[in-house]
């Protein structure tokens, strides 16, 4: 390729400062260094975590940045020491590293890794490496990926090689939302056949959690959201009941307890709201109820009365659905190609990178499930 070993000038959506619209800019993308891969991003989803960084977290040291972490693309070139990938491979960048060597990677209990931005940069939500520049300024790579750009550079520990027949404008959603919700149900909660579940929040992550509950054999799946328009979509993924907290004067946990003879077996919080996290826990049955925090936030403490846990409930968290990315993402791509996992049904809008602010506005107003930005031609 003519671009190998050279700086690439391309288009990207830059977040220059928090709480402001993204700006389409020409940026420079450096060649990959040792153990790095430069990827042409074909498509990317717009995830609520991108909005969280821009409008809620707003850490002063987290800007300027190129957001986006739910993408798929094609390897353009590789740096020294990279043998796992070669130009032309279809890949999905991963926001959680998998070095395969640390104590976490070697344990089947977790998908955490001691390497990468998540180990050191939780507050700024970015890697400390700078491969992107714009107007002479270094640009942070959000979640170590920066998929709101025509090209990006990612460490090989944070890349999953996928089936070459996979449509990138669909499977990009497996880079975050679908894996996060689906895995929270099947891997973290370990939903059991015949069980009763409640999923709080029916965005892409919540709908994927509903899909995971159904795949695990749950007999009753209660979808909880304050937007009743989302229930028809939830039915597509397997929801059996819908509850709008606004329709009730009593606490939602009490409503669910009365519906389920004392509480659900499993609940999944897919909003990122500490009040909802508490409601989800307290909606679980005593003795064995399991509640999983899936929604991303790091701004407030979450709390409950000790008796909720003393009575036998379990409260746990999940990131990226517990999937070790290099293994789990290719497997889910295959499951999608085999029509065992839904992906297309999450996509409500298709736009171009130039329309990224419109896509963000749709999500802010709750008018989409997932918008896919078409960044580069395949």
Buried (B, 14 or more C-beta within 10 A) or exposed (E): EEBEEEEBEBBBBBBBBBEEEBBBBEBBBBBBBEBBBBBBBBBBBBBBBBBBBBBBBBBEEBBBBBBBBBBBBBBBBBBEEBEBBEBEBBBBBBBBBBBEEBEBBEEEEEBBBBBBBBBEBEEBBBBEBBBBBBEEEEBBBBBBBBBBBBBBBBBBBBBBBBEEEBBBBBBBBBBBBBBBBBBBBBBBBEBBEEBBBBBBBBBBBBBBBBBBBBBBEBEBBBBBBBEEEBBEBBBEBBBBBBBBBEEEEEBBBBBBBEBBEEBBBBBBBBBBBBEBBBBBBBBBBBEBBBBBBBBBBEEEEBEBEEEBEEEEBBBEBBBBBBBBBBEBBBBBBBBBBEEEBBBEEBBBBBBEBEBBBBBBEBBEEBEBBBBBBBBBEE
